[in-house]
Amino acid sequence: MDVVPFLLALGATLRITRFLAKDVLAAPIRAQVIRRTGPDSRWTELSTCPWCLSIYVATAAVCAAWWAGGSAWFQIPAFALTISYLVGVAGRWID
């Protein structure tokens, strides 16, 4: 795998994992998981733990990068996700 698809997969993994595990917009999804499975279930832990969730997100991102890393359909959304994550991190440092 080339460096660019790898870095884009990394950035996309960071952003998607952050969104699913911590972002306010995904809170209803996490709340539904908690309601259905209970607050102490493995599914709840998976949906709220970035460390736990990232292995599954990374697997999907790496597979996409491996098979389509050079294509625009992978690079454009992965680039946008990577930039989004970096802006969020930079925002914490600037503020």
N, C-alpha and C positions, 0 to 999 in steps of 0.2 A: 504494500500500500504506500502511495506517495504521502509526502508530508502534509500537503494542503488538505486532502480528504481526512487524514487523521486528525488534524487540528480542528477542522470543522466539525467532525464527529464529537470531539472532546467538548467543544463549545456548545454544541447542540445538546449533548448529554447534561452538561452543567445547567443550562437554562431550563430544559424540560423537567429535570429532576427538581430543581428549585420551584418551578411552577406547580408541579403536582404535590410536593410535600409541604410547601410553606406559603405559597401565594394566596392572597385573599380571594382571588377569582376562582380558585379550585377548592375553596373551603366547603362549598356545598357537596362536592364529590366526597371529600374526606368525612364530612358529617354523615352522609348516607352510609358509608362503609361502617362507621362507628355504630350507627343505629341498627344496621342489619347484623353485624357480627359481634358487637359488644366492645367496650372500651379496652379490654385486655386481650383481644384476639390477635392472632398473627397477622391477619389482614389489616387490622387497625395499625399495628406496628409498621407494616410494609407501606401503608399509605401516608404515614406521618414521619417516617425516618428516611432522610435523604441518603444516608449510607446504605440502607437496606434496598431502597428503590433504585438506586443508581446502577446496580448490576444489570437489572432488566432493561432499563433505558439505554445503557451503554451497549448491551448486546444488540438491540434493534438498530442503534445508530452505527455501530461498527459494521453490521451486516449490510446496511444501506450504503455505507461508504465503500465497503469492499466491492459490492456489485455495481454501484452506480456513482462512485466518487468523482468521476470526471464529467458527469452530466450536469446540465443546468438544473434539472429537477431536484437533484440532491444539493448542489452547491448554493443555490439562491436561498432556499429556506434555512439551510444550515448556517450560512453566513449571517442571515438576519437574526437567528437565534443566538449565535455567538456574539454579535454586536450588542444585542439586547442584554445579554449577561454582563458583558464588559462595561456597558453604560451603567447598569445597576451597581456593580462593584465600584466604579469610579464615582458614582453619586454618593456612596457612603464616605469615600475619602474626601470629596469636595465639601460635603455638608459637615 
